[in-house]
Amino acid sequence: MARQKGASEELIDAIQDRRGRAPLEQLDPGWRTALEYADVVHASGHLVTDALHAKLRAAWAEGQLVDITLVIGMTECLNRCRY
């Protein structure tokens, strides 16, 4: 989907492996915060701090936060479920 929306291969690679952070710095701060949120939730949803939540609320509307959380949760489930 990222390719369809015009994301560069460099950005997609950086998002997938997180070793090359420079392309991520080109993202809007809200998107960087969403990726940070995804990383934290991947480790444990209990690790989401008030500070991170405040950054998310500053960048996204409440409905958008619900959508972001839903996508992260669905992705985690699909990555962990065995069929």
Secondary structure, 3 states (H helix, E strand, C coil): CCCCCCCCHHHHHHHHHCCCCHHHHCCCHHHHHHHHHHHHHHHCHHHCCHHHHHHHHHHCCHHHHHHHHHHHHHHHHHHHCCC
